[in-house]
Amino acid sequence: MYLEDVLNEVKGSKKPAAAELKKLTDAIFNLPEEDEVTEDHAKALVQFLEQVARDNREDAPRQEAIALLATSQNQHFFSKQQVSKIQTLLGRVVSAASPAPKVDSSEIEKLRAEVAQLRELGKAVSTLVSFRMPRGAAEEAPAKKDR
């Protein structure tokens, strides 16, 4: 089976390159209907995916690892537990790929000042909205003349 051959080939290298991960992704995605993936194959694949999720720190292999994990999570031959494990691995790889943005402290202070101004404005709007005209005041007001 082609998937098994590719998996064995990729597992042979200590740290698979992006091209090897892409080849495995393609083998999984384009799996012929007549090929049957056994539980042992699925287990070996999940073990390899765990290794890939642990080892990918560089951008190019990381992007291929994300593609491989994303493709794998949708395959019918994995059990629910295996799919859950793959999704957990995918979450780890994705979160490691996108570090938190750095914000300047002066920017934070500007935003805090703006929030304080908006809160004061909100109080003023609430006061205006709560204002009610006294009864009969509308009847006593002079009528506007049309020009």
C-alpha positions in Angstrom: 0.0 0.0 0.0 1.3 3.4 -1.0 0.5 5.1 2.4 2.5 2.4 4.2 5.5 2.8 1.9 5.5 6.6 2.3 5.1 6.3 6.1 8.0 3.9 6.3 10.1 6.2 4.1 9.4 9.3 6.2 9.8 7.5 9.5 13.3 6.5 8.3 14.6 10.0 8.6 15.4 11.4 12.0 13.7 14.8 11.4 11.4 14.7 8.3 11.8 17.7 5.9 8.9 19.7 4.7 8.8 17.8 1.3 8.6 14.5 3.1 5.7 15.7 5.3 3.9 17.0 2.2 4.4 13.6 0.5 2.8 11.9 3.5 -0.1 14.4 3.5 -0.7 13.7 -0.2 -0.6 10.0 0.4 -3.2 10.3 3.2 -5.4 12.7 1.3 -5.3 10.7 -2.0 -5.7 7.3 -0.4 -7.4 5.0 -2.9 -10.7 3.6 -1.9 -9.5 0.0 -2.3 -6.6 0.5 0.2 -7.6 -0.5 3.7 -5.8 1.1 6.6 -5.6 -1.3 9.5 -5.6 -0.4 13.2 -1.9 -1.0 13.3 -1.3 1.4 10.4 -3.5 4.0 12.1 -1.7 3.5 15.4 1.8 3.9 13.7 0.6 7.0 11.9 -0.6 8.6 15.1 2.7 7.8 16.8 4.5 9.4 13.9 2.2 12.5 14.0 3.1 12.8 17.7 6.8 12.9 16.8 6.1 15.4 14.1 4.2 17.7 16.4 7.0 17.5 19.0 9.9 18.1 16.5 8.8 20.9 14.2 10.2 24.2 15.3 11.1 25.7 11.9 8.5 27.5 9.8 8.5 25.4 6.6 8.2 22.0 8.3 5.8 23.5 10.8 3.4 24.6 8.0 3.6 21.1 6.5 3.0 19.6 9.9 -0.1 21.7 10.3 -1.3 20.5 6.9 -0.5 16.9 7.7 -2.4 17.1 11.1 -5.3 19.0 9.6 -5.7 16.4 6.8 -5.3 13.5 9.2 -8.0 14.6 11.6 -10.6 14.1 8.9 -9.7 10.5 7.9 -12.3 7.8 8.5 -9.8 5.1 9.5 -8.9 6.8 12.8 -10.8 6.1 16.0 -12.5 8.9 17.9 -9.7 8.7 20.5 -7.1 9.0 17.7 -8.9 11.9 16.1 -9.0 13.7 19.5 -5.3 13.1 20.0 -4.6 14.5 16.5 -6.7 17.6 17.1 -4.8 18.2 20.4 -1.5 17.9 18.5 -2.8 20.2 15.8 -3.8 22.8 18.5 -0.3 22.6 20.0 1.5 23.1 16.7 -0.8 26.0 15.7 -0.4 27.8 19.0 3.3 27.4 18.9 3.3 28.8 15.4 1.6 32.1 16.4 3.2 33.8 19.3 1.3 36.5 21.2 1.7 39.9 19.7 3.9 42.4 21.6 2.2 45.6 22.6 4.0 48.8 23.6 3.3 50.0 27.1 2.6 53.6 25.8 0.0 52.1 23.5 -1.6 50.3 26.5 -1.8 53.6 28.4 -3.4 55.4 25.4 -6.0 52.7 25.2 -6.7 52.9 29.0 -7.2 56.6 28.7 -9.6 56.1 25.8 -11.6 53.5 27.7 -11.9 55.9 30.6 -13.2 58.7 28.3 -15.7 56.3 26.7 -17.0 55.2 30.1 -17.6 58.9 31.0 -19.4 59.4 27.7 -21.5 56.2 28.4 -22.5 57.7 31.8 -23.6 61.0 30.1 -25.6 59.1 27.5 -27.3 57.0 30.2 -28.3 60.2 31.9 -29.7 61.7 28.7 -31.6 58.5 27.9 -33.1 58.4 31.4 -34.5 62.0 31.1 -38.2 62.2 30.8 -40.3 65.3 30.1 -42.8 66.2 32.8 -46.4 65.4 32.0 -48.2 68.1 30.1 -45.0 69.9 29.1 -45.4 68.8 25.5 -49.0 70.3 25.5 -47.8 73.6 26.9 -45.0 74.0 24.4 -45.7 76.6 21.7 -46.5 75.1 18.3 -43.8 75.6 15.6 -44.8 77.9 12.7 -44.4 76.6 9.2 -42.5 79.0 6.9 
